[in-house]
Amino acid sequence: MNLRSIAAAHAVLTPLLSCLLILHAPVQLAAAQVPAVTWTAIDVPGPTARWDHTLAADPARSLFLFGGRDAAGAPLGDSWVYSVGDNSWAVLDGPAPSPRFGHAVAVDARNRALYLFGGQADGETFFNDTWRFDLDARSWSEIPTGDDRPSPRYGTSAVLDGEGNLIVSHGFTFEGRFDDTWVLDPKSGIWTDVSPAPETRPLKRCLHEAVWDAEQDRMLLYGGCSSGFGPCPQGDLWAFDLATQTWTDLMPSASPAARSNPALVRDDANGMIRLLDGLTEAGYTADLWTLDLAGEAPAWVETAQGDVVPEPRASHDATILDGAVYLFGGNSNAGPLADFWVLDELGEES
């Protein structure tokens, strides 16, 4: 090749390579915004493989797991407590809610209680009962409520607001999907329907997730499945203001792939929410995303996770305790899982 040919080739390739660099630059910048974090497997005897269960954190350095379903789809009704200090699981005996999956729980740290609502036992049995778990006595008791309460459902969400009220929203039963929102005063046992006008609500759905944003006194609802009414999976993010009983579509400028059955945790120390895994149109995923709640224009950012990552899954659950995210179980391409993981010191690493 002569010098004239080399110059001509350089003139063609230089703009092309520049375009390729420009196309890939946003991906590199997005990955660099959040440093890699490391997962650690916790290999101790504990609950059997399951999915559609719940996992919640007690600030007194323990985790609480209830229910779910096994590989055959049969509902489970066992209660487990994991001690962080002892690194051990213990199964609890005594009266408890009937076996179920797809229920929702929320923790009231101030009053040392966990609340459980709803769930499903089989194709015809759905629940709309409410239970209180005493975190100190480690015992269950059903909360008496009247007939005016949310209809039976599974795949719903529950959060606790700043006043200690339980908020339940959306879900599914044999009657279809729901878009209503209810608030329970645990002390009186009275449910109140706080649903705004139907046209202002997030689309009917189930298998979504929700957290309470204490800084802005609002509930955040993400994703799910709206089949029969709209997309399945969903990837939208909504905020519900209980004081005004209004929904707002937050419309983040960047978002992960739409999904159902993810896990969503509120990281109060860092002012953000964290999204883990889920079922996308492409199948099970094993990604980790964060959303900074302080910014005026919310945008999801993917977190690089290093070499060791829990396998892709959905219908798992996760919770956060002392800055560490814990994850247990779920459904995968290999079937239900019984693995237990921790993501340490997020505040220092991200």
N, C-alpha and C positions, 0 to 999 in steps of 0.2 A: 504493500500500500504506500503511495507517495504522500508527500506532505499535504498536497491539496485534498486528497481523500480523507486523511486524518482530520484535517480542519473541518471538512464538511460533516464528518461523523460527529465530531465534538459539538458542532452547532445544532445538530438534531437531538443528540442525547442529553445535552445539558438542560434544556427546557423540560424534557420528559422526566428526567430524574428529579428536577425541582418540583414538578407537579406531584410525583409520587411522595416526596418528602412532605409536601403540604397536606396531602391526603392523610398521611399517617400521623402527622404531628399532634392532632387533638387526642388521639388514643394514647400516645406516649405521655402527654401532659396530664391527662385525666388519671392515668395509672400512678404518676409521680406525685399527685396531690395528697395521696394517703399512703404512707409507708406500709410495707408488708407486715402482716401480723402472723402469729404462729399458733396453731391449734395443738393441744395436747390431749391424747386419749386417757381417760380415767378407767383403768382396768381393775374394777372391783365387782364382786358378786352383787346382783341387784335385780331390778324388775326384768321380766321376760320381754322378748321382742314384742313391739306393739306400734300402733299408729292411731292418729286421732285421739290422743291422750292430752293431758295438760301437765305443765311443769311450771311451778311458781316459786318465788324466793321469799323466805322469811328473813328479815333483817338480822335476826338472832343467829345468823350464819348456818342456815339449813335450807334445803330445797324440799318441795312437796310435790309428789307426782300422784295423779289419780286416773284410773280408768283407761279407756282406749279400746282397741279391738285387736284380736290376734290374727294369725295368718289365714284362718278360716273365716274371718269377719265377725267372729263371736264377740260380744261385748265383755269387757273386763270391769271388775268392781273393786280392785285392790287399791289400798292406800299405802304409799311409801314415803319415808323421810330420809333424806341424805344429809348427814352431818359433815360439814366442810372440815371442821377441826379433826374429826376422827377418820375422815375419808372412808365412810361406810354407809351402806343402805340398811334400813330397818323397816320391815313390813308391820303395819298397824292392825290390830284386831279391834273388834267391837262393831256396833251399828254404823252403817254408812249408807250413802246414796246407792240405789240399785245399780247394777252394772250398766255402763253406757259408754258411748263415744260421741265426739263432736260437740261436747258441752263446752262451757266457757267459765273461766274463773278470774277473780281479781282479789288482791290482797289489801287489807286495811291494816297497815303497820301500827297506826296510832292505837287502835282498839284490839290489836292482836288477834285478827280474824282473817280468814279466807272465805270468800263467797263463791258458790257454784250455782250455775243456772243451766237448765235445759239438757239437751243431748238426745240420743237415739239408742234403742236397744236392738231393733230389727226393722224390717221393712214397714211394719205397721205400728210400732210403738215409739212415740216421741214424748219428750218430757217438757213440762214448764214449771217444775218445782224449783225451789230455791233452798240451798243448804248453807249452813255456817260451820266452818271448821275452826275450833279454838286452837290457836297456835301454841298456847302454853299447855293446856290440858290434853291436846292432841286427840280431840274427840269431835264427832259430828253431831249436829242437831238440825232438824228441818225448821225453816222459818215459816210460820203460818201466814199465808196470804189469802186474800179473798179471790173471788172468781174473776174480778176485773184485773187481769194481768196479761202479759204477752202470751200468744198462742204457743202451743208446743212446737219445738223446733230444734234442729241441729245445725252445725256449721255456722253458728252465730258468734258474736263477740261480746265481751264484757269488760268494762273498765270501772275504776272507782274515781269519782271526782274529788275535789278538794274538801268537800263537806262530808265525805264518807258515804255518799249515795252511789248505788250500783246502776250503771247505764248499760243497757242491752240494746243492740241494733242489728237489724237484718237477720237472715237465716233462711232455712228451708224445712219443709215438711211435705207430707203427701198432698197438701193443699196447694203447693207451689212455693215460690220464693217470696220473701217479704222485704219491705223497705221502711218498716216502722221503727220507732225508737222509744224506749220506755225507761223510766227511772224508778228505782226502788229505794224507799227509806227503810233500811234494815231494822231500825228500832221499832217502827210502827207496823212494818210488814205491808205497807201500802204502795202499790204500783201506780204510776201516773204516765199516761201516754203523752209524750212531748213531741210527737211527729208533726212537722210543719206541713204545708200544702204539698200534695203528692208531686206536683210538677217541679218542686224545688229540692227534692230528695235525690241522693245517689240512687242509681238504677237498682232495682231489686236484685239481690244476690245472696250467695252463701259462700262458705269456705274462704272468707276474707279475714283480715286481722285488724285490730284496733288497739290504740294506746291512749293514755291520758297525758296531755301536754300541760304540766303544772304551771309553767311560766306564763302561758297565755290562756289558761282556764278553758281548754277546749279538748274535745275528743278527736283523734285523727284516725281515719278509716282508710285502709288500703286494699286494692285488688279484689280477688274472689272470682266467682263464676256467676254469670247472668244468663245462662242458656235458657232460651224461651222468651227472653226479654231483650237480650243484647249480647255483647261479646262474652266468650268464655275461652280463655281467661281474661280478666280485667287487669289494668295497670294504672288506674286512676287513684288519686289521693285527695281525700275530702276532710274538711274540718267542721265539727259541729259545736256551735256556741250554745251551751245549755241556758245561759241567762236570756238570750234572745230567741232561742229555739230556731236557729237558722243554720243551714248547711252552706259551705263555700267550697267550690272546686278550686283547689290550690294550683293545679296545672303546672307542675315543675317543668323547668326548661330542659331538663335531661332526665331520663327515666330508664330503669332496667326493663328487660323483657316482661311483658304482662304475665301474671301468674296467679294461680290459686294455691291454697294450702301452704303458704309460706309461714315463717315465724317472724314476728316483729317485736322488738324490745325498745323501750325508752331509756336512753342513757342520760340521766339527769345531770351527772357530773360534767358531761361534755356538751350538753344542750343539743342533743341530736337523737334521731331514731336510727335503728339498725335493722336491716332486712336480710334475712338468711334463707337461702334456698327456695324451693317451691316447685310447682308443676307448671311449665311453660308449654307453648304449642310444640316446641321441639322435644319435650320430655322433662324428666327430672333435671334439676340444676344444682350446682354446688357453689354458688357465688355469695358474696357479702357486699352489701351496699350501705352507705350512710347518707343521711339527709340532715343538713344543718338547719335547725329551726330558727336561728337568730336572723338569718338573711331575709331581705325583703323579697328576693326572687329565689324561691327554693329550687334546688337542683340535686338530684341523686348523684353520688360519686361512688364508683366501684372501688373496693379495698383489695389490694393485692394480698394474697393469703399465704405465700410461701409454698414449700414443697409438700407438706403434709396437710391434707384437707379432708374432712369428712366426706364420704362418698355422696353423690347426688341423691336428693331425697325430697319428699314433701310429706305433709300430714305429721310432721315432727312437732316438737315444741322447744322453745328456748326462753331463758330468763336471765336477768342480770343481778349480780350480787357483789358488792364491794368492787365495782369496776370490771368484774370478770363475767363474760357471757358463758352460760352453761347450755348445752344442747343434748337432748336425749331422743333416741329412736326415730321413728318415722317409717314411711314406705319407700321402697327403692326398686330398681330393676331386679334385684335379687330377692325381693319380698320384704316383710317387716324387719326392722332392725332393733337391736338392744344395746347399741353402742352409746357411750357417754363421753362427752368432750367438753373442754374448757378453753376459752380464748382469754388469756390473762392480760391484765394491765393495759386496757385499751386507752386509758387516759394518757399514759406515757408514750404509747406507740402510735397514737393517731391524734 
